[in-house]
Amino acid sequence: MTELSPKASETLTRWLQDPSVDETTKEELKALTNDPKELEERFYRDLEFGTGGLRGVIGAGSNRMNRYTVGRATQGFADYILEQHAGEGRPSVVIAHDSRRFSPEFTLEAALVLAGNGIETHLFPSLRSTPQLSFAVRHLQASGGIVITASHNPPEYNGYKVYNAQGGQLVPHEAEQVIANILEVDTFTGVNRMSREAAESAGLLHWLGADADEAFADTVAAVSVSREEIAASLGRGFSIVYTPLHGTGNLPVRRVLEKIGFTQVHVVPEQEQPDSEFSTVKSPNPEEREAFTLAMKLGEELNADLLIGTDPDADRMGAVVRDNEGKFVVLSGNQSGALMIHYYLSRLQEQGKLPSNGAVVKTIVTSEMGAAVASHYGATVFNTLTGFKYIGEKMNQFEQSGEYTYLFGYEESYGYLAGNYARDKDAVLAAMLIAEAGAYYKAQGKTLYDVLQELYGQFGYFLESLESRTLKGKDGVAQIQGIMNDWRTSPPHEIAGASVTQVLDYSLGLDGLPKENVLKYLLSDGSWFCLRPSGTEPKIKVYFAVVGESLDHAKHKVAELTNQVMARVDGK
């Protein structure tokens, strides 16, 4: 124990001695007596509640996801809810969870802490998607929401995200209040908790039924802009292979596709059922080609037109289309976004439903191609910091002021939303839109790949790439900060044959945006790259974007830019 820092040693001793800590947890910690490095990682700090909530490795300890850290966070959120909704009657919170380890247990723990604070909770009886949680908060006019998920992180992770009364993830000024509350909560003596039996008998615990699922599916289906054509014929001639990657998307995606008229939807059988180990993939992430290995195999067997994948909590959607040679090509988030914006806005325009004050919202690390397409249709484009919570915040502003009509929001990391029913990205909606776009263009003798080439020819050959470095633990945090400090204090003047024309340091609060540790470098040839520590994973992400005279030219440019930047990031 002498190798532990004073903070870690003191906190560990408390966990081992406190009578409220269960024996299973204590035994797990005692088994690590001869592993001081692991104990230091578990106790050198409290698991950080960031603007997105909690996310961490499951296990015993103050820096891990467990019932005690969930309880403490929930007490802080309960205090926030009671502060925000004082004098409004009994507040309520909706809670959903995905297929990860201990998600049901963490969900119930959060509900019982809320009940202990007199807050009514609405729970789904089994796993549900994150966007359905966002919708349900609005639909039930709740005071807030919680979703237990770690998105597409590895199996050993779980997480905890909180939502405001508008159904959006908390933005910094809201999260800061919750964080301040949590810091005041003692993990063992400061948490108010009620038993399940007492909570149910007091009317503080309610289980949502099938009507909640139907309301969500009907609302998503109503966003369709080609429903009549899909139902009449196009849906029968278009073959889709879908994989939920062992997560929450299976039922809602199939339900919505069926509602608008798709009859040939084939689910990858090996990945259909929930599986907390995500046993068929290295990572349950539709951003990665490997996640589509089984879908591609089934797609070849069935001669499918389109492959769709959703991540474990079904807020991110990836699509795979056929190229001119009939081979499967994985679309990037930027490419899918541009295609959906073009399809959605062009159909609204054809139908005379495109508003004159339409708005499209994207993040600062998202391609400018979608912005160019949106501007072509007369929409005003807004940029936000990374994270869909900022897009949701813009939606609220539009709704309150009436100055703009929200049309579409997206981020390069496979998150999309059309319609005004939620305040978070929705893979169910995105799966529907990309499918109906594919069917609509197939009726015109074109594939989605063909349409993408047309957009390149019209707007320019935009190409992007993303590199990330995973740097875990206490040392990793310091390494990431060192990289950011290096680029911030010694910015390059020229890179990849282009001069640096502007350095955007978002930690200064640029363009009225909240302060965030992000650096973006604009180059003289229209390229840019951006360094951003992840807010949810032990990673630093580096984004690259170029515009070329042809696709080959763009590929050469992005490869050269990526190589030169990453050589410095890696210290070579």
N, C-alpha and C positions, 0 to 999 in steps of 0.2 A: 504493500500500500504506500510505501515511502516514495514511490515513483509518481504518484498521482499529484496533480496540482492541488493546492488548498481548496479551491472551489469544488473540484471533482470529489475529493476525499470527504469533504463535509457533506455534500449532497448524497453521496453513496451511503454514508453512515446513517443519514436520516431515513433513506429508503429502506435500509435493512432493519432499522429499529422501530419505525412507526407502526403501531398496531393496526392501522387501517390498510396497510399494504398486504395483499394476499400472499399466501405461502408459495404459490407457484412462481410469482414474480421474484420473491426473495431467493428461492432455490436457483433460478436462472442467473441471478447476480452472484450468488456464492460460487457457482460453477466457474465463474470467470476470475476467481481470486488470483490465479497465476497468469493472468493476461492483463497487466496494467494498461497496455496501450488501448485495448478494447474498452476497458472501464473508463479511461480518460475520454475516449470518443463519446461514450454514452453519457458522461456527466460533466464535461468541461463547460457546458452551457445548457440553458433551457432551449428546447426545440423552438426555433424562431418562428413567430407568427408574422409573416410578411404581408404585403398588400394582397396576396392571393390566398392567405390562410396558412395552414400547416402542411408540410410535406416532408416525410422522412422515412427512414428504415424502421420497420416494425420490431419492437423488442422492449425490454425493460430498461428504464433509465430516463433521465430528464431531457435528453436529446434524442429521444426515440418516439415513435408513434405507439401509444398504448392507452388504456382506458383512463389513466391518470392525467396524461397530457391532454387528451381529448376533453376530459371533465373540466380541467382548469381553463382551457380555451373557451369551452361552452359557458362557463360561469362569467368570463369576461364579456362574451357576446350577449349573454342574458342581461347583464348590467347595462350594456349599450342599448339593447332593445327597450328595456324599461325606462331608460333615460329619454330615448327618442320618442316614445309613444306614451309618455305620462299623460294621464287624464283622458285617454282615448278608449277606455274600457280594457278588457282583457286582450293583451297582444297574442299573436299566434305566429308560429314558425313551421314551415314545411321542410321535411328532411327526406333526402333520397340517398341511395348508395349504389355502388357498382359491384363487380364480381370479385373484388380483391379479398385477400385474407383479412379476416376480422371486420370486414365492412359492416355486416349486420350487427355485430357486437358494439362497434363504435357508434353506429346509428342509434341503437337503443340507449347507450350511455348518454349521448347528447340529449336525447328526448327526456330522459329521467332527470337530468340536471336542469333542463328548461322547466320541467314540471315542478321541480323543487323551488323554482323561482316564480311560480304562478303563471307560467307562460304555456299556452295551449300549443300542442304539436300535432301535425298531420303527417303520418308516416306512410310510405308505400310498403306493402307487405313483402315485396321482393325487389330485386335490382331494377332500377330505372335510370334513364339517361339524364345527364346533366341539363341539356336543354329542356327536358320535360319538367325538371325542378324549377328552372327559371320561369317557364310558362305557368306552372302551378302556383307559384308565389303571386303572380299577377291575377290569375284566374280566381284564386280563393281570397284575394285581397288580404294576404297575410302581411305581417310586419317584417318578415325576413325569411331567409332560407339557409339551409346547410346541405352540402353534398359531400359524402365520404367517397373520395376517389383520389388516385394518384395518376390519373390520365393514362399515358402510355409508358410510365416508368417501369423498371424491372419489377418482377414479382415480389421482391422483399420490401417494396415501398407501399405506403398508403398515405392518404392525405385528407385534408379537411378544408373545404372552401365555404365561405359565408357570403350571403346575398342580402341586399337591402330590399326595401318594400317595393321597389320598381322591378325587382327580379334580376338586378345586375350584381356582379361581384363588387365588393367594396372598393371604391377608389381611395387614393392615399389619405385624404383628409378624414374619411370615414374610418378607414383601417387604423389610423393613428389613435383614434379614440378607443377602439376595441383593444389595441395593443396596450395602451395606458391602463385600461381596466384589468387586463390579464396580468400585468406586472404587479398589480395590487393583490392578486389572488394567491393565497397559500395553497399549494397543490393538495394538501391533505386536510387542512382545517377550514379552508375558505370556500369549499364547494358545497352548495346546497343541492341535495339529491333526494329524490323520492322513489319509493319502490314502484315497480310496474303496476302491481295490484292497486296501490293507493292512487296512482296517477290515472288509471283507467276509471276507477270508481268516482274520482273527483271531476271527471269530464275533461281531463287535461291531456289525454292521449287518444288520438283517433286514427283508425286505419283506413286509408283511401281505397276505393273500390274500382271496378272496371270502368265506371263512368268517367273517372279521371283520365284513363288511357284513351277512351273514345274522344273526349273533348280535345285532347292534345292532337290526336291523329286527324280529326276533322279540321282543326285549325291550320295544321301544316298543309293538308291537302288543298285547302282553300286558297293557298298562295300560288298554286299551279296556274300557268298562263296558256296551257294547251290541253287542258283536261278533256274537253269535248273530243278533240282529235285523237288523243291517246285512247280514250274509252271507245271511240268509234272503230278505229282500225289500227292505229300506229302501235298501240301497246301489245297487240297480238303478234306483230311481226318483228319484234325487237327482243333479243335474248340477253338477259343479264345474269351474271354470276356475282353473288354477294357473299362477303365474309364479315361477320361481326367480330372476328379475332377473339372469340371466347368472351365477349363483353355484353353490354346492355343493348346493343343496336338490333339484335335479331328480330324481335317481335315488332317494335315500332317501325323499322325500315320496311319490313315486309307488309305491315298493315297499311302504311301510307302508299306504297307502290301499288298495292292491290286496289286501294280506294280510287286511284286516278286511272286505273285501267290496264296496268301491266299484268300479263298472264304468264310470261315466261321468266320467272325469277327463280334462280337455282342457288340454294345456299350451300356453301362448302361444308359437307357433313362433318369433317374432322374438327371444324372450328365453330360449329353452330352452338354448342352448349357452353354455358359459363364455366370457366376454369381459372381459378386463382393463380395457377402456375403458368398459364399461357404456354402449355406444353408443346405446341406445334411450331412455335416461332421463337427466334432469338429475342425479338422485341415486338410487342403488340402495337406497332406504330405504322399506320398506313402511309407515312412519309417515306418508308423504306421498301425498296423493291422486294427484299427477302420476305416481307410479310405477305406478299401476293403469290408466293411459290405454288401453294396448293390451288389457289384461285385460277392461276394461269393454266395449270394442268387440267382442271375441270373445264375451263374456258375453251381450251383446244379441243377437248373431247366433244363439247356441245356446240362448237363453232359460235361461241357467244360474241355479241357485238360490243359488250362493255363489261368491265369488271369493276366492282365497287367494294371498298373496305372501310370500316369505321373502327375507331379506337375503343378501348374498354368502356369509357363513359359516353361514347357516341356524340362527342362534340366536334371531332375532326373526321373529315372524309377524304379518302384518296381514290383516284380513278385511274383505270388502265384502259387505253383505247388501242385500236389497230392502226398501224401506219400504212403507207402506200403499198407495202409488200405483204400486208396482212399479219405482220408481227406485232405482238403486244408491246406497247410503250407506256411507261408510268408517267402520268402528267405531274408536273410540279404543282405546288399550291398556287403559285402565280399564274400558271397556264390555265388551271381549272377555274380560277377566279376570273380571268379575262374572258374565257369562254362563256361562263355563266352570266357575267355582266352583259356581254354582247347578246346572248340569247334572250335574257330576261327583258332588257331594255328595248331591244328591237321588236319583240312580241308586244310589249305594252304600247310601243309607238304604232305598230300596225293596227292595234285594236282601239287606238285613240284614247288610251288610258295613261299615257306617259305625262306626268305633271310637269308644268313649266318650271316649278321650283324644286325639282328632284335633287337629291343628294346621295352621293356614294362616299363611304368612309373607309379609309384604309390606314395601315400603320406605317411608320417611318421606314421600316425595313421591308416593306412590300414593294413589288415591282411597279414601275410607272406605266406599264403597258395597260393594266386595267384602268388606270386614271385616264389614259389617252382614249380608250374605248368609251368610257363614261362621258368624257367631255364631248366626244363626237355626237352623243345623243342628247347633249344639252344639259347634262347633270353637273352640278357643282361638286368638286372633289375636296374632301377634308382629310387631313393627316392627323393621326394620334400617336401617342407612344405605343409600344408593344404591349399587347394584352387586350382581349376583347372587352374588358371592363370599361376601357376608354371609349370604344365604339358605342357601347351601351349608354355611356354618359352623354355622348353626342345625340343619341336617339332621344334621350329624355329632354335635352335642350331643344331639339326640333319640335318635340311634342308640346312643350310648354310655350314656346314662342310662336309657333305656326309659320315661321319664316321659311323653313324648308320642309319638304316631304321626304322622309327616309325611304330609300329604295333598296340599297344593298350595302353590306359591310363585309370586309374580309381581311384576312391576314395571310401572309405567305405560308404560315405553318398549318395550312389545311383547315382553317376555320372560316365559316361563311354563315351569313344570315340575310334572308330577304323576308319582308313582312314585319309587322310591328308587335307580334304576339309574345316575344321573349326579349331578353337583354343579354343573351349569351349565344355563342356560335352553336349551330345545330347541324350535325351530320345527317340527321333524318331529312331535314329540308334540303340539304345539299345533295344527298343521294337522289331525291326526287327530281330536283332541277337538272342535274347532269344526265339523269336517265331520260327525262322528257326532251331535253335538248338533243340527245343522241338519236332518239326516235324521230323527232321532228326533222332533223337534217337527213336522216336515212331516207325518209320519204322523198327528199329532194335529190337523192342519189349521192349524198356526201356523208363522209364519216366526221366525227369530231376532230380527228387529225387534219382532215382537209380544211375544215373551218379554221383551225388554228393557223395553218399555213396562209390562208387568206388574210387573217388578222395581221400576221407578220408582214405580208406584202403591203398592207394598207397603213400600218402604224409603225413599223420598224421591227427589226429582229432583236427584241429584248431577251436577254438571257441572264439567269441568276444562278448562284450556287451558295451553299452554306457549309461551313466547316465548324466543327466544335471540338473542344478538348475537355475531357472529363478529368477533374482534379478533386478527388474526394478528401473529406475530413478537414481537420484543423489546418494541416499544411496546405491543402488545396485552396482553401479560402485565401491564404496569404499569397500563394502563387498567382491566383487570378487578380488580386489587387495589385500585385507587382506588375503584371502585364498591362493593366489599365493605366497605372502610373507612368510606365515607360512611354506609352503612346501619347498620353496626355501632356507630359512635360517635354517630349522630344518628337513632335509630329514631323513626318517626312515632307519634303518640299516637292519631290517627284517620285513617281512609282509606276512601273509597267509602261514607261514611255510617255506618261502624261503628268502634267504638273498638278499639284494639289491647289485648287482654287479657293477652297473654304473648309474650315474645320468646325463642325457643329458639336459642341460639348453640351449635351442635354442635362448635365448635372447643374448647369447654371439656370435652368428653367426657361428654355428658349420658346419663342412663339406662344407665350402664355400657357405652355404645357407644364405639368408638374415636374419637379426636378427628378432626374433619373440618371444612373451611372451608365451612360451610353455615349459613345464617340462615333461620329459619322464624318467621313472624308469625301468631299466632292472633287472630281477630277475634271480637267479641261476638255476631255473627249466625251463627256456625258456619263462616264462611269462613276460608280461610288462604291465604298465599302464601309462597313459599320461593325464596331466591336461592342458586344453587350454581354455582361455576365447574366446567366439565367437566374430568374427569380424563384424557380421551382426545382432546379436540379443542380448538382455540383459541377457546373459546366461554364465555360466561356464560349459564346457563339460569335462567329465572324461571318457577316453577310456580304455578298458581292453581287454587283449588278452592272451590266454593260449593255450597250446598243451597238449592233454591228450592221454592216452593209449586206450581209448574208448570214445564214445560220452558221456556216463554217467559220466565217470571220468572227462572229460573236463567240463561238466556242473557243477559238484561239485567244481572243481577248480575255475571256473570263478565266481561262486556264492560267494565262500569264500573270494576271492580277492576283489570283488566288495563291499561286506558288510564291510570289514575291512577298506578299503580306504574311503568309503563314510561316515562311522561313524566319521572319523576325519574331513572330509570336512564339515560335518553338525555340528561339534562341540560337538559330543556326547561323 
